[in-house]
Amino acid sequence: MLLSFRVANHGSLREPQELNFVPAYEDERPAVTVAAIYGANASGKSTMVDAFEFFGRAVRDSQARWLPGADVPRRPFLLDHASRHERSSYAVDILLDGVRYVYGFAVTDTAVAEEWLYSYPKGRKRVLFERDGTAMTYGATLTGERVAIERTVRPNSLYLSAAAQASHEQLGAVWRALTEGRRVVGDSDRQFFTQAGAVLTWIYQVLDEEGLPVGTDVLTAADLGVHGIRRSPEKSEFGRKLRFRDGRAPQDEVETALMDAASGSLQFVHKVGDEEFLLPAAAESAGTKTWLNLVTMALRAILDGTSLWVDEIDVSLHPLLTAKLLSLFQNPELNPLGAQLVFTTHDASLLGTMLGEQVLRRDQVWFVEKAPKTGASELYPLSDFKPRKGENFERRYLAGSYGAVPLLPETAFEDMVRKYWGAHGKAVPA
């Protein structure tokens, strides 16, 4: 479970920013299970998601996939002459088996500058390891092989990643929590076929060999006019070809399965009277496909107790469906493992009430605003404004009380249209 994520010098996030999941108000859980990030276009919302995605990819891939001598694929702040040459840093606080861990690293364009891992059993700090360039310091609580791992670490790879590659039991548990305990859905993941492949692959592994009843439940519950999902006959072997080890499919085979899905392995069942019609995925609405993608990934997160990050969750979804998705994570009975949903959105209706209930709690709302003079983004919580319980957050946000809304000159757009009418030698028609 994530307790916080911190980042500095990534994209528009120049100064250190922290997304804190520790409840600001009374809560039985150690961390909130939903966090919504609001802001104007180009304010830095997606950059927060991208920063978390980079953090996870670095932990997962730096030792296994980053090439020796290659640059670190970071994205520093570029709107001044100093930041692009300074370090970018990333850190998380997580709760693993009831113990808090703090892990982070700082990178330059070419190397890992710092890396650290601490644990806090019974609230007392214990150093597992600290890294300064290529120099390593180990704490007494770190067990297992160290020197052999240290020899394999490259300047551009993380020690934690190398330890996982070497099957270090103690550090491998932290590595798995950071890599397998997260999924990020951004613009590059919007293609339905790729997500459909991921959905079916997971269903084969966890829920149902056929996978189809689950997809049917997801769609019929949303009143989308779809009565089921079927696999097209020519793709009937999809998923069955995967060889699972320890309940998981090898990455290369999963990627092959995704490509298989991309060629069109799903058909959607529609009914007109007593007659059934099978529509290919390409003929389905964006809303239907988005709902299938998000809810199935949400089910995976809830059953595994992991985190799901979604950029622009409201794309192609009705607000009531989005609110229903959030409620799955907020319900302790349905989400006993504390899975977390973090998302960016422009949907101000989620700040209000639906069906008589507040959709988002006061400590589940964050804002991002970009400073016009520097172009740097600042992240801050709604709780900073000391809002009262039951307050109309939607109205106050749209009125600008919390910031993070676009500043639109009163007649700028109208003047622009008049200008272009004039450029064509015409007056605006009466």
N, C-alpha and C positions, 0 to 999 in steps of 0.2 A: 504494500500500500504506500502510495506517495504521500509524504508529508510536506514537501516543498520542492520546487525546481528554481534554480538560480542561473542567470546567464548575464554575460557582459561582452560587449563588442561583437555582436552578431547582427548583421543586417542593420536595421534602424535602431536596434537596442544597444546604444553606445555605452551608457552608464549601467552599473549593476542593477538588474531587475529581479524581483522574486515573486513567484506565484505560490502562495502559501495555502495549503489545504487544511491546516489546523483550524478547527471551528472557532469563530469569534464569539459565539454564543453557546449556551449549554447544549451539549450533545453527548450521547452515550458512546459515540464512535471517536477514535483518535483523529480522523480526517473526514472532511466532507466528501461525499461520493459524486457530487456534480459541481462543476465550475464553468461558468459562462463568461466569455470575454467579449465585450462590446467596444465599438469604436467606429470612427468614420472610415470611409474608404482610404486605403494607403496609410492608415494610422500605425500599423505594426501588429495587428491581430495575427495575421498569417505568419508573421516573423516569429512570434512566440511558438507557434506549432512547429515551424521549420527548425527553430533552435532545438526543441526537444527531439525532433527527428534526427538532427545531426548528432546530438549527444548519443542517442541509441545506436545509430549506425557506427559511430566511432568505437563504442564499446564492443559491438558485435563484430565489426569487420576490420579494424585497424591492423590486427596481427594476421588475420587469415586472408584478407583480400587487398589491402593497400600495398602497392608495389614498393619494394626497397628503393629508397632514394627519391620516391615521388613526393610531391608537395602534399601537405595536409589540405583536404578539400573544404576549408572553412570559408566563411563569408563575413569578413570584418566590415565595420562601419566605414563608408567611403566618402562621407561629406565633410571631412577635414583632412589635413595633411599628416596628422599624427596617428590617428586610430588605426589606419590601415597597416601600420608597422608595429602596433602594440598587440599584446596577447588577447586571445579570446578565451573566456573561461566559462565552464559549465559545471554544475553541481546539483546533486539531489540529496534529500533526506528521505529514507525509506524505512518502513517497518517490516522486518523479516522475522517470522517466528517469534514475534513479541519483542524483538530487540531492534532498537533504532540504529541505523547505519548512515554515515555521511560519506559520500563518494563524489569526487570531482577531479577535474583536470583543466590545465590551461595549455593552449597550443599557439604556435606561431605558424607562418606559412610553410615551414619546413620541418618542424619537430614538436614533440611534446615537451613543454617547458617545466610543467609541474604535474604531479598526480598524487592523490592522497585517499586513504580509506581509514575511517575510524568507526568503532562500534561503541555503543553506550549501554552495556548491560547494567541494569539497576541504576541507570542515570549517570554513570561515571564513565568518562572518556577513556577509551583504550585505543592506542595506535596499532593498526595492523600493518600499514606501510606508508611511507612518504617518499616521494621521488622529486629530485631537483635535477633537471636535465637527465643525465645518465646515472647519477648517483642515487643509490637506494638506501633507505633506513628502514629497519624492520622492528616491529614491536614484539614484546615477549609473548603476546597472545596469538601471534601468527604461527600456525603449525605447518608441517609438510615441507616439501622441497622449495628452496628459494633461489639458490645460486644457479642451478641449471636453467631456470626460467629467466633469470636476469641475463644470462648469456644469449638467449634467443630474442630478447626485446630489441627492436630497432629504434632509432631516434624518432621515427614517425609513427610508432605503434604504442599502444597502451599496455602497461604491465598487467592490468587486470585481464585484458584480452589474451595476452600470452599465457597467463596462468590458466585460463579456461581451456586454451588449446592443449596445454600440458596436463589436463585433467586434475588440476589441483582441487581437492575436495572442498576445502574451506572457502577459497576465493571463487571457485566455480559456482557455489550456491548464490553468492552475491551477483556474479555475472549473469546467471540464469534469471534472477529476479529482475535485473535491469534490462535484459534483452527479450526474454519470453513474456515478461509481465507488461508489455506495451504494444500497442498497435496505433499507427498514425495514418489517418486518411486525409490526404491533401489533394491538390489539383491533379497531380499525376496519377492518383488512384480513382479518378472519377469514371474511368471507362468501365462500363457495366460488365463486359465480358470477362475482364481480368478479375473483378471482384466476384463474379459468379463462379469462376474457377476456384477462387479461394474459399468461397462459401461451401461449394460441394465437396472440395477436398476435406475441409474440416468436418462436415457432416458425416462423410464416410468414416472418419477416424473416431468420432466421438458419439454421435447421436444415432444414426440410422444408416445401414448399409446402402439403402436406396436413396436416402436423403430427401425424397420427394414429399413425404407427409409433413416434414418440418417446414419446408418452403410453402406448402399449401396453407398450413396454419398461419404463417406469418402474413400471407397475402389476404386470406379470407377474413382475418380478424380486423383488417384495416378497411374493409368495405370498398375494395378497389375494383370490384366487378370481375375478379379473376377467381376461378373455382379450383385451380390446381396447377401444378407444374409437372411436365413430363419430359423425359429425355428423348431426343429424337433417335430413331432406331439405328441410324448409322453411327451414333456416338454412344452406343449402349455399354461399351467397355470403359468409358471414362471413369477414372478413379479406381477401378478394380485392378488396374495395372500397377498401381503404386505399391511398393514394398515397404512395409512399416517396420521400423526398429524402435523398440521402447515406446510404441504408440505414436510414432511420428514418421513422416515420409521424408526421405532425403530431399534437400533443397532443389537439386537439379531436376528431380522427378516431379516435384511440385510445380516448378516453372514449366515443365513440359505439359503438365495437366492444365495449367492456366492457358497455354497456347491452344490446347485442345478445346477448351471452353470458348476461346475467342473465335473459333470457326463456327460456333452456333449450336451448342449442344442442348439448349433448353427450348421447350415449347410451353406456352401459357394457354391454359384451358379456359375458354369463354363459353357461355351457354346462352342461347336464344331460344326460349321455350324449352323443348326437350332435346334440342339438337346441340351437339358440342362442336366447337370450332377451335382448332389449334393454331395459335399465332406464334411466329418466331419472335425472339427477343427484340429484334430490330423494329418490330411493329408495335411494341409495348410503349406506354407512356414513360417519360422520364421519372414521374412521381412513383410509378409502380416499381421501377428498377431501383430507384434510390431507397425506397422503403425496404425492399428485399435485402439490399446490400447492408444498410445500417442496422436493421433489427437483427439480422442473422449474426453480424459481427458483435452486436450488443449481447446477444445470447451467449456467444463464445466468451466474451469478457466476464459476464456475470457468472457463468458456470466455472470459469477458471479463476475468478477473483483478480482479474488484471485490469489495466487501464486502457481506455479507448479515447484517442484524441481525434477530433473531427474538425476540419476547417470548413466553415460555412455550412453548418448542419442544416440550415433551413432551405438550402437549394432544392427546389422542386417538391418540397413537403408543405402540406397544410399545417398551420400552427397547432391544431389539435393533435395531429399525429406526432409532431415534435414534442409537445407536452407529454403525450403518452409515453414516448420513448424515455424522456427524463424520469418519469415516475417509476419506471422499472428499476432504475439505479437508486432512487430515493427510498424505495420500500425495503425496510430491513428484513422482512419475511422473504421477499423474492431475491434479495441481494445480500445473503448472510455472510458472504466472504469479503464484502466491502469493495467490489469492483467500482472503478471510477470512470466517469465520463467527463472529458474536458472538451469544450467546443468554442468556436468563434461564431458570431451571428450578428445580423442586423435586425433580427425580429424582436422589436420592442414589445410585442404582445406577450412574450414570455416573461416580461417583468411584472405583468399584471396578474389577474386571476382568471382562471378558466374553470368552468363547471363548478364555480363556488369555492375553489381552492387556489392559494398562492402557488404559482408554478415554481418559482425560484426563491430560496431563502435569502436573507440579507447577506449572509457570509458566503454565498455561492456566486456572487456577481462581481466581475472585475471590468475595469475600463482601460483602454489604451488610447493615449493622446500624443500627437506629434507636435513638438515645439516648432513654431514657424521659423524662428531665427536660426535654429541649428539643424532641423530635420531629424532630431533624435526622438525616439519614442519613450514614453513613461507609462508604466503599468501601475495601477492603484486600485484598491478594493472599494466597493460600495460602503463597507463598514467604516471607512474613514470619515464619512459624512454623518455618522451616528444616526442612521435612519430609525424611525420608530417601527415597531412591528405592525404590519397591516397598512403601512404607508403606500401610496400610489407611486411605485417606482417608475412605472411606464410613463406617466404624465410628466413627472419631474425630469426624467431623462430626456424626453423629447423637447422639453422646455429649456434644456441646457443647464439644469441645476448641477449636474454631475460632470459636465464637460463631455469630451469624447464624442461630439457630434460635429458634422461639417458646418463651417462658418460660411454661409452663403450670402453674398451681397444682395440686397433686396431686388434690384432690377438687372443684375448682371446677365442672366440668361436671356431676358427679353431684349436688352440692349445688343447682345450678340446677334440675335436673329434680325433685328432692325439693321445692323451693320451689314449683314450679308445680303439683305434685300437691296440696300443702297449700293453695294459693290456690283450688283447686277443691273444697276441703273433703274431700279424699280422702287416704288413706294409700297409700303405694306398695304395690301388691299383692304378697303373699308369693309 
